[in-house]
């Protein structure tokens, strides 16, 4: 079947887990629409409609173009999808929390990035989230204590 938006997902899961189809040793393959579109170009001047699309999809399987594709594994797909979304969410939250901390650090130590001397714009710490910066911010309550 063709990977079209969300329409394929439930049908692919149902067909891949159907006990009635296990007796026939069926395999479910989900094909990228671009791959199928390129295959459809080999049929000159074929009209574009759902019946012809289904015929081309069946022909794609008939000529054994599915050998290079991996069989549909719904549970693996869902697990990978959830892990990817969870990782994205964690990275978004981490960047949001770092920004929140930097804003609070700026309110407390607005001159943290400046050094007296030749280069006033040089950062005294190699990383604002490094061990030295953390120790300095947690052990000292004001700039006067650091001085």
N, CA, C and O atoms as CSV, one atom per row, in Angstrom:
chain,resi,resn,atom,element,x,y,z
A,1,UNK,N,N,0.832,-1.174,0.000
A,1,UNK,CA,C,0.000,0.000,0.000
A,1,UNK,C,C,0.872,1.230,0.000
A,1,UNK,O,O,2.049,1.175,0.358
A,2,UNK,N,N,0.293,2.333,-0.401
A,2,UNK,CA,C,1.015,3.590,-0.535
A,2,UNK,C,C,0.946,4.355,0.786
A,2,UNK,O,O,-0.100,4.408,1.432
A,3,UNK,N,N,2.066,4.940,1.172
A,3,UNK,CA,C,2.133,5.735,2.402
A,3,UNK,C,C,1.501,7.097,2.155
A,3,UNK,O,O,2.191,8.037,1.760
A,4,UNK,N,N,0.215,7.211,2.380
A,4,UNK,CA,C,-0.459,8.479,2.152
A,4,UNK,C,C,-0.982,9.011,3.472
A,4,UNK,O,O,-1.922,8.462,4.048
A,5,UNK,N,N,-0.369,10.080,3.944
A,5,UNK,CA,C,-0.775,10.774,5.155
A,5,UNK,C,C,-0.996,9.768,6.284
A,5,UNK,O,O,-0.095,8.989,6.598
A,6,UNK,N,N,-2.165,9.773,6.889
A,6,UNK,CA,C,-2.457,8.841,7.985
A,6,UNK,C,C,-3.392,7.720,7.555
A,6,UNK,O,O,-3.746,6.868,8.370
A,7,UNK,N,N,-3.795,7.707,6.297
A,7,UNK,CA,C,-4.796,6.742,5.848
A,7,UNK,C,C,-4.262,5.308,5.819
A,7,UNK,O,O,-5.035,4.367,5.998
A,8,UNK,N,N,-2.976,5.127,5.601
A,8,UNK,CA,C,-2.416,3.789,5.457
A,8,UNK,C,C,-2.247,3.090,6.795
A,8,UNK,O,O,-2.311,1.862,6.858
A,9,UNK,N,N,-2.035,3.844,7.864
A,9,UNK,CA,C,-1.531,3.298,9.119
A,9,UNK,C,C,-2.448,2.226,9.722
A,9,UNK,O,O,-1.996,1.120,10.020
A,10,UNK,N,N,-3.709,2.542,9.899
A,10,UNK,CA,C,-4.631,1.597,10.545
A,10,UNK,C,C,-4.897,0.374,9.668
A,10,UNK,O,O,-5.016,-0.746,10.165
A,11,UNK,N,N,-4.988,0.603,8.375
A,11,UNK,CA,C,-5.206,-0.522,7.458
A,11,UNK,C,C,-3.987,-1.440,7.459
A,11,UNK,O,O,-4.130,-2.662,7.488
A,12,UNK,N,N,-2.791,-0.858,7.429
A,12,UNK,CA,C,-1.564,-1.659,7.435
A,12,UNK,C,C,-1.432,-2.457,8.733
A,12,UNK,O,O,-1.048,-3.626,8.705
A,13,UNK,N,N,-1.745,-1.839,9.853
A,13,UNK,CA,C,-1.692,-2.563,11.123
A,13,UNK,C,C,-2.717,-3.686,11.168
A,13,UNK,O,O,-2.417,-4.785,11.635
A,14,UNK,N,N,-3.915,-3.417,10.688
A,14,UNK,CA,C,-4.953,-4.445,10.691
A,14,UNK,C,C,-4.555,-5.624,9.807
A,14,UNK,O,O,-4.667,-6.779,10.218
A,15,UNK,N,N,-4.091,-5.332,8.596
A,15,UNK,CA,C,-3.732,-6.410,7.674
A,15,UNK,C,C,-2.503,-7.190,8.158
A,15,UNK,O,O,-2.430,-8.403,7.962
A,16,UNK,N,N,-1.549,-6.516,8.780
A,16,UNK,CA,C,-0.330,-7.215,9.220
A,16,UNK,C,C,-0.574,-8.096,10.439
A,16,UNK,O,O,0.202,-9.016,10.699
A,17,UNK,N,N,-1.647,-7.827,11.196
A,17,UNK,CA,C,-1.933,-8.646,12.387
A,17,UNK,C,C,-3.158,-9.544,12.213
A,17,UNK,O,O,-3.538,-10.242,13.153
A,18,UNK,N,N,-3.779,-9.544,11.042
A,18,UNK,CA,C,-4.982,-10.344,10.823
A,18,UNK,C,C,-4.644,-11.834,10.819
A,18,UNK,O,O,-3.810,-12.282,10.031
A,19,UNK,N,N,-5.280,-12.587,11.684
A,19,UNK,CA,C,-5.024,-14.033,11.791
A,19,UNK,C,C,-5.534,-14.788,10.558
A,19,UNK,O,O,-4.989,-15.829,10.192
A,20,UNK,N,N,-6.582,-14.257,9.924
A,20,UNK,CA,C,-7.124,-14.912,8.734
A,20,UNK,C,C,-6.126,-14.897,7.582
A,20,UNK,O,O,-6.110,-15.817,6.765
A,21,UNK,N,N,-5.292,-13.859,7.510
A,21,UNK,CA,C,-4.334,-13.740,6.417
A,21,UNK,C,C,-3.025,-14.479,6.689
A,21,UNK,O,O,-2.240,-14.690,5.764
A,22,UNK,N,N,-2.776,-14.872,7.930
A,22,UNK,CA,C,-1.526,-15.572,8.272
A,22,UNK,C,C,-1.418,-16.910,7.533
A,22,UNK,O,O,-0.316,-17.354,7.210
A,23,UNK,N,N,-2.542,-17.541,7.269
A,23,UNK,CA,C,-2.541,-18.831,6.582
A,23,UNK,C,C,-2.021,-18.701,5.143
A,23,UNK,O,O,-1.503,-19.666,4.581
A,24,UNK,N,N,-2.159,-17.521,4.554
A,24,UNK,CA,C,-1.721,-17.290,3.182
A,24,UNK,C,C,-0.313,-16.713,3.096
A,24,UNK,O,O,0.167,-16.408,2.005
A,25,UNK,N,N,0.343,-16.564,4.230
A,25,UNK,CA,C,1.711,-16.038,4.293
A,25,UNK,C,C,1.815,-14.665,3.598
A,25,UNK,O,O,2.694,-14.437,2.768
A,26,UNK,N,N,0.901,-13.774,3.960
A,26,UNK,CA,C,0.882,-12.448,3.350
A,26,UNK,C,C,1.943,-11.554,3.987
A,26,UNK,O,O,2.300,-11.707,5.156
A,27,UNK,N,N,2.428,-10.626,3.185
A,27,UNK,CA,C,3.381,-9.622,3.655
A,27,UNK,C,C,2.848,-8.256,3.268
A,27,UNK,O,O,2.348,-8.062,2.160
A,28,UNK,N,N,2.958,-7.320,4.185
A,28,UNK,CA,C,2.465,-5.971,3.948
A,28,UNK,C,C,3.672,-5.066,3.716
A,28,UNK,O,O,4.601,-5.027,4.524
A,29,UNK,N,N,3.641,-4.342,2.602
A,29,UNK,CA,C,4.688,-3.391,2.278
A,29,UNK,C,C,4.059,-2.015,2.113
A,29,UNK,O,O,3.015,-1.872,1.476
A,30,UNK,N,N,4.689,-1.021,2.682
A,30,UNK,CA,C,4.237,0.359,2.513
A,30,UNK,C,C,5.241,1.071,1.610
A,30,UNK,O,O,6.433,1.139,1.911
A,31,UNK,N,N,4.741,1.590,0.517
A,31,UNK,CA,C,5.592,2.138,-0.538
A,31,UNK,C,C,5.550,3.661,-0.492
A,31,UNK,O,O,4.486,4.263,-0.349
A,32,UNK,N,N,6.702,4.261,-0.614
A,32,UNK,CA,C,6.818,5.707,-0.675
A,32,UNK,C,C,6.086,6.213,-1.924
A,32,UNK,O,O,6.287,5.667,-3.009
A,33,UNK,N,N,5.241,7.242,-1.794
A,33,UNK,CA,C,4.500,7.741,-2.958
A,33,UNK,C,C,5.406,8.219,-4.096
A,33,UNK,O,O,5.043,8.097,-5.266
A,34,UNK,N,N,6.574,8.758,-3.764
A,34,UNK,CA,C,7.491,9.214,-4.818
A,34,UNK,C,C,8.005,8.032,-5.635
A,34,UNK,O,O,8.124,8.124,-6.857
A,35,UNK,N,N,8.309,6.928,-4.966
A,35,UNK,CA,C,8.751,5.732,-5.666
A,35,UNK,C,C,7.663,5.224,-6.599
A,35,UNK,O,O,7.935,4.866,-7.745
A,36,UNK,N,N,6.437,5.195,-6.109
A,36,UNK,CA,C,5.317,4.731,-6.928
A,36,UNK,C,C,5.047,5.702,-8.077
A,36,UNK,O,O,4.715,5.276,-9.183
A,37,UNK,N,N,5.186,6.992,-7.823
A,37,UNK,CA,C,4.980,7.988,-8.885
A,37,UNK,C,C,6.013,7.805,-9.997
A,37,UNK,O,O,5.678,7.885,-11.179
A,38,UNK,N,N,7.257,7.562,-9.621
A,38,UNK,CA,C,8.296,7.328,-10.632
A,38,UNK,C,C,8.025,6.047,-11.420
A,38,UNK,O,O,8.279,5.993,-12.624
A,39,UNK,N,N,7.513,5.024,-10.750
A,39,UNK,CA,C,7.167,3.778,-11.442
A,39,UNK,C,C,5.996,4.018,-12.398
A,39,UNK,O,O,5.938,3.442,-13.485
A,40,UNK,N,N,5.070,4.874,-11.977
A,40,UNK,CA,C,3.888,5.144,-12.800
A,40,UNK,C,C,4.264,5.886,-14.093
A,40,UNK,O,O,3.528,5.826,-15.078
A,41,UNK,N,N,5.397,6.578,-14.088
A,41,UNK,CA,C,5.840,7.288,-15.291
A,41,UNK,C,C,6.152,6.327,-16.437
A,41,UNK,O,O,6.152,6.729,-17.601
A,42,UNK,N,N,6.418,5.062,-16.115
A,42,UNK,CA,C,6.720,4.094,-17.170
A,42,UNK,C,C,5.473,3.736,-17.987
A,42,UNK,O,O,5.585,3.189,-19.084
A,43,UNK,N,N,4.301,4.042,-17.456
A,43,UNK,CA,C,3.055,3.824,-18.199
A,43,UNK,C,C,2.656,5.145,-18.839
A,43,UNK,O,O,2.106,6.026,-18.177
A,44,UNK,N,N,2.933,5.274,-20.107
A,44,UNK,CA,C,2.652,6.525,-20.810
A,44,UNK,C,C,1.159,6.758,-20.951
A,44,UNK,O,O,0.397,5.855,-21.297
A,45,UNK,N,N,0.774,7.961,-20.681
A,45,UNK,CA,C,-0.578,8.453,-20.917
A,45,UNK,C,C,-1.658,7.622,-20.250
A,45,UNK,O,O,-2.763,7.491,-20.776
A,46,UNK,N,N,-1.342,7.065,-19.099
A,46,UNK,CA,C,-2.351,6.358,-18.327
A,46,UNK,C,C,-3.133,7.396,-17.517
A,46,UNK,O,O,-2.525,8.243,-16.863
A,47,UNK,N,N,-4.468,7.345,-17.549
A,47,UNK,CA,C,-5.236,8.342,-16.795
A,47,UNK,C,C,-5.018,8.169,-15.280
A,47,UNK,O,O,-4.786,7.064,-14.790
A,48,UNK,N,N,-5.098,9.278,-14.572
A,48,UNK,CA,C,-4.878,9.262,-13.127
A,48,UNK,C,C,-6.221,9.150,-12.423
A,48,UNK,O,O,-6.999,10.104,-12.404
A,49,UNK,N,N,-6.494,7.977,-11.841
A,49,UNK,CA,C,-7.673,7.790,-10.998
A,49,UNK,C,C,-7.366,6.671,-10.005
A,49,UNK,O,O,-6.322,6.025,-10.093
A,50,UNK,N,N,-8.262,6.449,-9.076
A,50,UNK,CA,C,-8.008,5.477,-7.997
A,50,UNK,C,C,-7.877,4.045,-8.514
A,50,UNK,O,O,-7.074,3.274,-7.990
A,51,UNK,N,N,-8.646,3.684,-9.522
A,51,UNK,CA,C,-8.576,2.321,-10.052
A,51,UNK,C,C,-7.233,2.068,-10.733
A,51,UNK,O,O,-6.636,1.004,-10.565
A,52,UNK,N,N,-6.768,3.038,-11.491
A,52,UNK,CA,C,-5.468,2.888,-12.158
A,52,UNK,C,C,-4.326,2.908,-11.140
A,52,UNK,O,O,-3.338,2.191,-11.299
A,53,UNK,N,N,-4.461,3.729,-10.093
A,53,UNK,CA,C,-3.442,3.750,-9.038
A,53,UNK,C,C,-3.345,2.388,-8.356
A,53,UNK,O,O,-2.246,1.901,-8.089
A,54,UNK,N,N,-4.487,1.778,-8.078
A,54,UNK,CA,C,-4.488,0.458,-7.457
A,54,UNK,C,C,-3.870,-0.578,-8.394
A,54,UNK,O,O,-3.143,-1.465,-7.946
A,55,UNK,N,N,-4.158,-0.470,-9.698
A,55,UNK,CA,C,-3.592,-1.405,-10.657
A,55,UNK,C,C,-2.072,-1.257,-10.727
A,55,UNK,O,O,-1.358,-2.259,-10.768
A,56,UNK,N,N,-1.569,-0.017,-10.740
A,56,UNK,CA,C,-0.126,0.228,-10.789
A,56,UNK,C,C,0.535,-0.272,-9.500
A,56,UNK,O,O,1.640,-0.813,-9.538
A,57,UNK,N,N,-0.131,-0.093,-8.376
A,57,UNK,CA,C,0.394,-0.580,-7.096
A,57,UNK,C,C,0.500,-2.107,-7.102
A,57,UNK,O,O,1.493,-2.666,-6.635
A,58,UNK,N,N,-0.520,-2.773,-7.629
A,58,UNK,CA,C,-0.476,-4.233,-7.734
A,58,UNK,C,C,0.609,-4.675,-8.711
A,58,UNK,O,O,1.291,-5.673,-8.474
A,59,UNK,N,N,0.769,-3.942,-9.802
A,59,UNK,CA,C,1.801,-4.264,-10.777
A,59,UNK,C,C,3.191,-4.054,-10.181
A,59,UNK,O,O,4.120,-4.798,-10.497
A,60,UNK,N,N,3.338,-3.059,-9.333
A,60,UNK,CA,C,4.602,-2.797,-8.642
A,60,UNK,C,C,5.012,-4.027,-7.828
A,60,UNK,O,O,6.179,-4.418,-7.823
A,61,UNK,N,N,4.052,-4.621,-7.152
A,61,UNK,CA,C,4.331,-5.845,-6.395
A,61,UNK,C,C,4.534,-7.057,-7.293
A,61,UNK,O,O,5.342,-7.934,-6.985
A,62,UNK,N,N,3.801,-7.109,-8.405
A,62,UNK,CA,C,3.888,-8.255,-9.324
A,62,UNK,C,C,5.279,-8.380,-9.934
A,62,UNK,O,O,5.789,-9.490,-10.086
A,63,UNK,N,N,5.900,-7.247,-10.286
A,63,UNK,CA,C,7.220,-7.298,-10.912
A,63,UNK,C,C,8.342,-7.347,-9.860
A,63,UNK,O,O,9.516,-7.152,-10.175
A,64,UNK,N,N,7.960,-7.607,-8.631
A,64,UNK,CA,C,8.875,-7.834,-7.508
A,64,UNK,C,C,9.755,-6.626,-7.198
A,64,UNK,O,O,10.942,-6.770,-6.905
A,65,UNK,N,N,9.166,-5.442,-7.266
A,65,UNK,CA,C,9.880,-4.235,-6.859
A,65,UNK,C,C,9.910,-4.105,-5.337
A,65,UNK,O,O,10.614,-3.245,-4.806
A,66,UNK,N,N,9.158,-4.941,-4.633
A,66,UNK,CA,C,9.091,-4.869,-3.173
A,66,UNK,C,C,10.261,-5.589,-2.503
A,66,UNK,O,O,10.384,-5.546,-1.279
A,67,UNK,N,N,11.120,-6.245,-3.277
A,67,UNK,CA,C,12.233,-6.975,-2.684
A,67,UNK,C,C,13.155,-6.060,-1.883
A,67,UNK,O,O,13.713,-6.478,-0.868
A,68,UNK,N,N,13.320,-4.810,-2.332
A,68,UNK,CA,C,14.204,-3.875,-1.647
A,68,UNK,C,C,13.527,-3.168,-0.476
A,68,UNK,O,O,14.186,-2.459,0.285
A,69,UNK,N,N,12.229,-3.357,-0.328
A,69,UNK,CA,C,11.489,-2.720,0.756
A,69,UNK,C,C,11.450,-3.629,1.973
A,69,UNK,O,O,11.553,-4.850,1.855
A,70,UNK,N,N,11.300,-3.027,3.133
A,70,UNK,CA,C,11.163,-3.841,4.343
A,70,UNK,C,C,9.684,-4.046,4.647
A,70,UNK,O,O,8.849,-3.183,4.374
A,71,UNK,N,N,9.388,-5.184,5.206
A,71,UNK,CA,C,8.014,-5.526,5.521
A,71,UNK,C,C,7.493,-4.620,6.627
A,71,UNK,O,O,8.252,-4.209,7.504
A,72,UNK,N,N,6.200,-4.307,6.589
A,72,UNK,CA,C,5.592,-3.410,7.569
A,72,UNK,C,C,5.592,-4.059,8.949
A,72,UNK,O,O,5.113,-5.179,9.129
A,73,UNK,N,N,6.131,-3.343,9.898
A,73,UNK,CA,C,6.128,-3.760,11.299
A,73,UNK,C,C,5.513,-2.609,12.092
A,73,UNK,O,O,6.208,-1.666,12.470
A,74,UNK,N,N,4.234,-2.692,12.336
A,74,UNK,CA,C,3.498,-1.601,12.972
A,74,UNK,C,C,4.001,-1.242,14.352
A,74,UNK,O,O,4.150,-0.062,14.670
A,75,UNK,N,N,4.268,-2.255,15.189
A,75,UNK,CA,C,4.707,-1.982,16.554
A,75,UNK,C,C,6.068,-1.296,16.563
A,75,UNK,O,O,6.299,-0.387,17.360
A,76,UNK,N,N,6.958,-1.720,15.692
A,76,UNK,CA,C,8.283,-1.100,15.602
A,76,UNK,C,C,8.161,0.343,15.139
A,76,UNK,O,O,8.838,1.229,15.661
A,77,UNK,N,N,7.299,0.574,14.163
A,77,UNK,CA,C,7.089,1.929,13.652
A,77,UNK,C,C,6.549,2.843,14.742
A,77,UNK,O,O,7.023,3.966,14.911
A,78,UNK,N,N,5.556,2.359,15.479
A,78,UNK,CA,C,4.951,3.175,16.532
A,78,UNK,C,C,5.958,3.450,17.639
A,78,UNK,O,O,6.027,4.569,18.147
A,79,UNK,N,N,6.743,2.439,18.020
A,79,UNK,CA,C,7.746,2.635,19.075
A,79,UNK,C,C,8.788,3.661,18.638
A,79,UNK,O,O,9.151,4.541,19.418
A,80,UNK,N,N,9.267,3.559,17.418
A,80,UNK,CA,C,10.256,4.514,16.912
A,80,UNK,C,C,9.654,5.909,16.810
A,80,UNK,O,O,10.314,6.899,17.125
A,81,UNK,N,N,8.411,5.987,16.374
A,81,UNK,CA,C,7.728,7.280,16.270
A,81,UNK,C,C,7.601,7.931,17.643
A,81,UNK,O,O,7.861,9.125,17.795
A,82,UNK,N,N,7.199,7.139,18.649
A,82,UNK,CA,C,7.046,7.687,20.007
A,82,UNK,C,C,8.397,8.121,20.577
A,82,UNK,O,O,8.492,9.181,21.194
A,83,UNK,N,N,9.437,7.320,20.379
A,83,UNK,CA,C,10.759,7.681,20.884
A,83,UNK,C,C,11.280,8.953,20.207
A,83,UNK,O,O,11.876,9.812,20.857
A,84,UNK,N,N,11.050,9.060,18.911
A,84,UNK,CA,C,11.494,10.252,18.190
A,84,UNK,C,C,10.764,11.491,18.683
A,84,UNK,O,O,11.379,12.535,18.901
A,85,UNK,N,N,9.464,11.377,18.859
A,85,UNK,CA,C,8.698,12.517,19.352
A,85,UNK,C,C,9.082,12.866,20.782
A,85,UNK,O,O,9.131,14.044,21.135
A,86,UNK,N,N,9.358,11.855,21.617
A,86,UNK,CA,C,9.767,12.097,22.997
A,86,UNK,C,C,11.122,12.791,23.037
A,86,UNK,O,O,11.319,13.714,23.828
A,87,UNK,N,N,12.057,12.362,22.198
A,87,UNK,CA,C,13.378,12.993,22.135
A,87,UNK,C,C,13.259,14.441,21.671
A,87,UNK,O,O,13.929,15.325,22.205
A,88,UNK,N,N,12.414,14.680,20.686
A,88,UNK,CA,C,12.190,16.047,20.215
A,88,UNK,C,C,11.625,16.910,21.341
A,88,UNK,O,O,12.052,18.049,21.533
A,89,UNK,N,N,10.665,16.364,22.080
A,89,UNK,CA,C,10.064,17.080,23.198
A,89,UNK,C,C,11.104,17.383,24.276
A,89,UNK,O,O,11.129,18.485,24.824
A,90,UNK,N,N,11.961,16.406,24.579
A,90,UNK,CA,C,13.009,16.633,25.572
A,90,UNK,C,C,13.979,17.721,25.130
A,90,UNK,O,O,14.358,18.574,25.933
A,91,UNK,N,N,14.379,17.702,23.876
A,91,UNK,CA,C,15.313,18.724,23.395
A,91,UNK,C,C,14.664,20.101,23.406
A,91,UNK,O,O,15.327,21.091,23.715
A,92,UNK,N,N,13.379,20.180,23.075
A,92,UNK,CA,C,12.667,21.460,23.145
A,92,UNK,C,C,12.608,21.968,24.580
A,92,UNK,O,O,12.850,23.147,24.838
A,93,UNK,N,N,12.283,21.069,25.520
A,93,UNK,CA,C,12.210,21.459,26.930
A,93,UNK,C,C,13.577,21.865,27.474
A,93,UNK,O,O,13.682,22.820,28.243
A,94,UNK,N,N,14.624,21.141,27.075
A,94,UNK,CA,C,15.968,21.474,27.529
A,94,UNK,C,C,16.382,22.860,27.045
A,94,UNK,O,O,16.933,23.645,27.817
A,95,UNK,N,N,16.125,23.166,25.789
A,95,UNK,CA,C,16.486,24.494,25.275
A,95,UNK,C,C,15.652,25.576,25.956
A,95,UNK,O,O,16.154,26.669,26.220
A,96,UNK,N,N,14.383,25.284,26.243
A,96,UNK,CA,C,13.526,26.252,26.926
A,96,UNK,C,C,14.042,26.508,28.348
A,96,UNK,O,O,14.092,27.655,28.792
A,97,UNK,N,N,14.423,25.445,29.057
A,97,UNK,CA,C,14.941,25.601,30.424
A,97,UNK,C,C,16.280,26.326,30.441
A,97,UNK,O,O,16.523,27.136,31.335
A,98,UNK,N,N,17.154,26.056,29.474
A,98,UNK,CA,C,18.429,26.771,29.399
A,98,UNK,C,C,18.191,28.255,29.170
A,98,UNK,O,O,18.859,29.093,29.776
A,99,UNK,N,N,17.255,28.580,28.311
A,99,UNK,CA,C,16.934,29.978,28.062
A,99,UNK,C,C,16.382,30.634,29.321
A,99,UNK,O,O,16.707,31.783,29.622
A,100,UNK,N,N,15.547,29.905,30.052
A,100,UNK,CA,C,14.984,30.416,31.307
A,100,UNK,C,C,16.095,30.691,32.316
A,100,UNK,O,O,16.091,31.730,32.977
A,101,UNK,N,N,17.050,29.763,32.439
A,101,UNK,CA,C,18.176,29.939,33.361
A,101,UNK,C,C,19.031,31.123,32.923
A,101,UNK,O,O,19.432,31.935,33.757
A,102,UNK,N,N,19.315,31.232,31.629
A,102,UNK,CA,C,20.126,32.348,31.147
A,102,UNK,C,C,19.450,33.686,31.406
A,102,UNK,O,O,20.120,34.670,31.719
A,103,UNK,N,N,18.139,33.730,31.279
A,103,UNK,CA,C,17.423,34.972,31.583
A,103,UNK,C,C,17.545,35.330,33.053
A,103,UNK,O,O,17.754,36.494,33.395
A,104,UNK,N,N,17.415,34.327,33.936
A,104,UNK,CA,C,17.560,34.579,35.371
A,104,UNK,C,C,18.995,34.957,35.729
A,104,UNK,O,O,19.216,35.823,36.574
A,105,UNK,N,N,19.958,34.320,35.098
A,105,UNK,CA,C,21.365,34.674,35.341
A,105,UNK,C,C,21.607,36.108,34.893
A,105,UNK,O,O,22.312,36.862,35.565
A,106,UNK,N,N,21.030,36.481,33.772
A,106,UNK,CA,C,21.213,37.840,33.283
A,106,UNK,C,C,20.625,38.848,34.268
A,106,UNK,O,O,21.213,39.904,34.503
A,107,UNK,N,N,19.459,38.524,34.848
A,107,UNK,CA,C,18.859,39.443,35.815
A,107,UNK,C,C,19.731,39.588,37.064
A,107,UNK,O,O,19.831,40.671,37.640
A,108,UNK,N,N,20.356,38.488,37.473
A,108,UNK,CA,C,21.181,38.522,38.676
A,108,UNK,C,C,22.565,39.096,38.395
A,108,UNK,O,O,23.064,39.916,39.167
A,109,UNK,N,N,23.183,38.676,37.305
A,109,UNK,CA,C,24.535,39.105,36.936
A,109,UNK,C,C,24.507,39.632,35.506
A,109,UNK,O,O,24.896,38.930,34.573
A,110,UNK,N,N,24.054,40.848,35.339
A,110,UNK,CA,C,23.913,41.376,33.983
A,110,UNK,C,C,25.255,41.630,33.305
A,110,UNK,O,O,25.311,41.719,32.078
A,111,UNK,N,N,26.333,41.748,34.071
A,111,UNK,CA,C,27.654,41.980,33.490
A,111,UNK,C,C,28.494,40.707,33.467
A,111,UNK,O,O,29.722,40.781,33.428
A,112,UNK,N,N,27.859,39.560,33.489
A,112,UNK,CA,C,28.594,38.292,33.564
A,112,UNK,C,C,29.511,38.082,32.373
A,112,UNK,O,O,30.602,37.534,32.533
A,113,UNK,N,N,29.103,38.497,31.193
A,113,UNK,CA,C,29.910,38.242,30.000
A,113,UNK,C,C,31.038,39.240,29.823
A,113,UNK,O,O,31.897,39.037,28.965
A,114,UNK,N,N,31.065,40.304,30.598
A,114,UNK,CA,C,32.079,41.329,30.405
A,114,UNK,C,C,33.226,41.167,31.391
A,114,UNK,O,O,33.025,40.806,32.550
A,115,UNK,N,N,34.427,41.439,30.910
A,115,UNK,CA,C,35.642,41.406,31.715
A,115,UNK,C,C,36.304,42.766,31.632
A,115,UNK,O,O,36.301,43.402,30.579
A,116,UNK,N,N,36.851,43.195,32.704
A,116,UNK,CA,C,37.624,44.440,32.669
A,116,UNK,C,C,38.939,44.151,31.976
A,116,UNK,O,O,39.563,43.126,32.248
A,117,UNK,N,N,39.366,45.014,31.103
A,117,UNK,CA,C,40.646,44.822,30.442
A,117,UNK,C,C,40.575,45.132,28.974
A,117,UNK,O,O,39.745,45.924,28.526
A,118,UNK,N,N,41.461,44.495,28.223
A,118,UNK,CA,C,41.574,44.783,26.791
A,118,UNK,C,C,40.316,44.376,26.024
A,118,UNK,O,O,39.793,45.148,25.221
A,119,UNK,N,N,39.834,43.152,26.279
A,119,UNK,CA,C,38.672,42.634,25.550
A,119,UNK,C,C,37.456,42.618,26.468
A,119,UNK,O,O,37.256,41.667,27.225
A,120,UNK,N,N,36.656,43.657,26.402
A,120,UNK,CA,C,35.494,43.735,27.285
A,120,UNK,C,C,34.391,42.760,26.905
A,120,UNK,O,O,33.515,42.494,27.729
A,121,UNK,N,N,34.395,42.216,25.695
A,121,UNK,CA,C,33.315,41.322,25.262
A,121,UNK,C,C,33.664,39.851,25.431
A,121,UNK,O,O,32.862,38.990,25.070
A,122,UNK,N,N,34.838,39.539,25.970
A,122,UNK,CA,C,35.235,38.145,26.118
A,122,UNK,C,C,34.522,37.539,27.324
A,122,UNK,O,O,34.443,38.161,28.383
A,123,UNK,N,N,34.017,36.353,27.162
A,123,UNK,CA,C,33.311,35.648,28.221
A,123,UNK,C,C,34.322,35.081,29.224
A,123,UNK,O,O,35.272,34.415,28.812
A,124,UNK,N,N,34.146,35.325,30.528
A,124,UNK,CA,C,35.099,34.785,31.499
A,124,UNK,C,C,35.023,33.265,31.622
A,124,UNK,O,O,35.967,32.636,32.102
A,125,UNK,N,N,33.928,32.680,31.201
A,125,UNK,CA,C,33.766,31.218,31.264
A,125,UNK,C,C,33.739,30.667,29.846
A,125,UNK,O,O,33.215,31.307,28.935
A,126,UNK,N,N,34.301,29.484,29.663
A,126,UNK,CA,C,34.244,28.878,28.329
A,126,UNK,C,C,32.822,28.453,27.990
A,126,UNK,O,O,32.427,28.452,26.824
A,127,UNK,N,N,32.050,28.088,29.026
A,127,UNK,CA,C,30.649,27.720,28.840
A,127,UNK,C,C,29.858,28.220,30.037
A,127,UNK,O,O,30.274,28.035,31.181
A,128,UNK,N,N,28.725,28.849,29.779
A,128,UNK,CA,C,27.903,29.328,30.894
A,128,UNK,C,C,27.278,28.185,31.678
A,128,UNK,O,O,26.790,28.395,32.789
A,129,UNK,N,N,27.284,26.974,31.119
A,129,UNK,CA,C,26.749,25.813,31.818
A,129,UNK,C,C,27.864,24.865,32.254
A,129,UNK,O,O,27.598,23.714,32.601
A,130,UNK,N,N,29.105,25.337,32.238
A,130,UNK,CA,C,30.238,24.523,32.673
A,130,UNK,C,C,30.324,24.458,34.192
A,130,UNK,O,O,29.560,25.123,34.892
A,131,UNK,N,N,31.265,23.649,34.703
A,131,UNK,CA,C,31.406,23.431,36.140
A,131,UNK,C,C,31.807,24.716,36.869
A,131,UNK,O,O,31.290,25.005,37.948
A,132,UNK,N,N,32.723,25.482,36.281
A,132,UNK,CA,C,33.177,26.717,36.933
A,132,UNK,C,C,32.054,27.736,37.020
A,132,UNK,O,O,31.862,28.362,38.063
A,133,UNK,N,N,31.313,27.907,35.940
A,133,UNK,CA,C,30.201,28.857,35.938
A,133,UNK,C,C,29.125,28.435,36.927
A,133,UNK,O,O,28.572,29.280,37.630
A,134,UNK,N,N,28.816,27.134,36.994
A,134,UNK,CA,C,27.818,26.650,37.948
A,134,UNK,C,C,28.252,26.895,39.375
A,134,UNK,O,O,27.463,27.352,40.202
A,135,UNK,N,N,29.509,26.592,39.667
A,135,UNK,CA,C,30.017,26.795,41.029
A,135,UNK,C,C,29.998,28.270,41.394
A,135,UNK,O,O,29.629,28.626,42.513
A,136,UNK,N,N,30.390,29.123,40.472
A,136,UNK,CA,C,30.406,30.559,40.735
A,136,UNK,C,C,28.996,31.080,41.003
A,136,UNK,O,O,28.795,31.885,41.913
A,137,UNK,N,N,28.034,30.631,40.225
A,137,UNK,CA,C,26.666,31.119,40.385
A,137,UNK,C,C,25.975,30.556,41.616
A,137,UNK,O,O,25.096,31.212,42.175
A,138,UNK,N,N,26.346,29.363,42.051
A,138,UNK,CA,C,25.691,28.777,43.226
A,138,UNK,C,C,26.364,29.156,44.539
A,138,UNK,O,O,25.696,29.205,45.572
A,139,UNK,N,N,27.668,29.426,44.528
A,139,UNK,CA,C,28.385,29.729,45.776
A,139,UNK,C,C,28.381,31.213,46.116
A,139,UNK,O,O,28.482,31.566,47.291
A,140,UNK,N,N,28.269,32.082,45.137
A,140,UNK,CA,C,28.304,33.517,45.382
A,140,UNK,C,C,26.936,34.111,45.082
A,140,UNK,O,O,26.302,33.761,44.086
A,141,UNK,N,N,26.482,35.015,45.955
A,141,UNK,CA,C,25.156,35.592,45.799
A,141,UNK,C,C,25.152,36.919,45.046
A,141,UNK,O,O,24.107,37.367,44.575
A,142,UNK,N,N,26.324,37.547,44.933
A,142,UNK,CA,C,26.364,38.830,44.229
A,142,UNK,C,C,27.739,39.010,43.582
A,142,UNK,O,O,28.673,38.246,43.824
A,143,UNK,N,N,27.822,40.038,42.762
A,143,UNK,CA,C,29.084,40.362,42.121
A,143,UNK,C,C,30.109,40.788,43.160
A,143,UNK,O,O,31.297,40.492,43.028
A,144,UNK,N,N,29.644,41.486,44.198
A,144,UNK,CA,C,30.568,41.948,45.249
A,144,UNK,C,C,31.235,40.774,45.956
A,144,UNK,O,O,32.416,40.853,46.295
A,145,UNK,N,N,30.501,39.684,46.186
A,145,UNK,CA,C,31.103,38.500,46.804
A,145,UNK,C,C,32.141,37.858,45.897
A,145,UNK,O,O,33.162,37.355,46.367
A,146,UNK,N,N,31.875,37.879,44.586
A,146,UNK,CA,C,32.848,37.319,43.643
A,146,UNK,C,C,34.110,38.175,43.642
A,146,UNK,O,O,35.219,37.643,43.596
A,147,UNK,N,N,33.951,39.486,43.693
A,147,UNK,CA,C,35.103,40.396,43.710
A,147,UNK,C,C,35.890,40.182,44.990
A,147,UNK,O,O,36.903,40.846,45.211
